[in-house]
Amino acid sequence: MFRVSYKPSASHWIFPPIIMGVLALLLAVMIIQRAVRCSRSGEPFFNLKTARFFDPGWDKVRFFGSVALFILYIKAMELAGFLAASIVFVFLYSVLYYGVEKLRQIPAAVASGKPWSNAAFRATVVSLVISVVFSTAVWYLFGRVFQITLP
């Protein structure tokens, strides 16, 4: 039978090699697919004249917002721990991707006395509930069930 032995103090080193292996496998699959597609169409594998990293009209706010939130998330985990930082940043990511402009509608929805009739209010509450439930479930699963140390 397959057995894994580990020390709880070093258990956070189990998943990074697994993730790196999966990513390497996916990279190999992507390279093979590109090579097959290029050989069938007759185009070169590396075409630097027409190559673009981003498509025209790419969303700069969401890209740079995601990068900034990721960096801040790492720093927040050092200060507040995994659970608190995850709750806050999962919520911030969802706000970033469903639209910061929708947050402007919430005060008017609350003032109207019928906030649940406003789609932006409902989306924000759902995002908040999802961030709390998801982060707590991940924290419980890894930290308590699997006894893997979290930052």
N, C-alpha and C positions, 0 to 999 in steps of 0.2 A: 504494500500500500504506500502511496505517496505521502511523505511527511515533511513538514517544514518546521524547523526549529529556529527560534529567534529569542533574543533578549528583549523584554519590553522597553528598555531604555533605548534600544536601537531599532525599534519596530518601524519608525518612520522612514527607514531606508529600504523597505521591502518593495513599495510600489513604484518609486522612480525608475529602477531598471526595467520593470515590467512595462511601464508607460513608454520608456525610450525604445524598447523592443517593438511595441505595437506601432509607434510612430515611424520607426525604420522600415517596418514591413509595409506600412501605407505609402511611404515615400517610394519604395521599390515598385509597388503596384502602379503608382502615378507615373513613374518614369517609363515603365514598360508600356502603359497605355499611350503615352505621348509618342514613344518610338514607333509603335504599331500604327498610330494615326498618321504620323509623318511619313512613314514608308508607303502607306496606301495612297496618300494624297500627293506624294512627291515633293513636299516642302521640306526645307532643312530643319533639323532638330533644334538648332540655335539660329534664330533669325533676329539679329540685333537691330536691324534697320526698322522693323515694324513692331518690335517688342515693346510692351508697356507693362509696368508693374500694376498700375491701377487703370480701370476703365474710365473713359471720359464721364464726367459728372459724378464721380464718386463722392460719398458723403464724408466730408472732412471733419465735421463736428462729431459724428459718431465714432470715427476712427480715432481721432486724437483724444476724444473724451474717454474712450475705452482704454487707451494706453495710459492716460492720466489716472483713471480710476484703478487700474491694475497696480500701478506703482504706489498709489495711496493705500490700496488694500493691503499690500505687503507691509507697509509701515504701520498701518492700523492694527494688523495682527500682532506686531511686536508690542504695541502699547496696550491694546484692549483684549487680546486673545482671539482665538478662532471664532467662537460663537458670536460675540458682539460685533466683531468686524464683518463677519459673513452676513449677518442680518442686515446691517447698514448697507453694505456694498451690493448685495443681491438686489435690494430695493433700489439703490441708485442706478444700477445697470438697467433695471426694468424701466425706470423713469427716463433714462437716457434714450432707450430704444422705442418706447411708446410715445415719447414726445414731451419735452420740457414745457412746451407751450400749453399743454393740457392742464398743467398745474395752476395756471392763471384762472381757470374756470372754477376751481374748487371753492374759493371764498364766496363767489356769487351763488354757487349751488348750496352751500351751507346757510347763507343768509336768506335764501328763498324758503327755507323750512322744509324742502323736499330734496335733500341731497342725493337720495338713491335714484331719483329720476335723471340725474346727470351722469352721462357715460364716463366722463373724465373722473368724477368722484368714485364711481364703482371700480374703474380700472386701477385707480390709486389704492383703494382699500384691498382689492384682490392682490395687487402686487405686494402690499405690505404683509398680508396674510401668507402668501406664498413664500416670501423671504423668511418669515419667522418659522413657518412649518418646515420648509426645506432645509434651512440651516440647522435647526434643532434636530431634525431627523438624521442628517449627515453627521453631526456632532455625536449624537447618541449611538449611531451605528458603528462609527469608527472608534470613538473614544471609549464607549462602554461595552458594546457587544464584542467587537474584535480586539479591544484593548490596545489600539494603536495610538501612540502619542500624537497629539495635534499641536500645532504651534500656539 
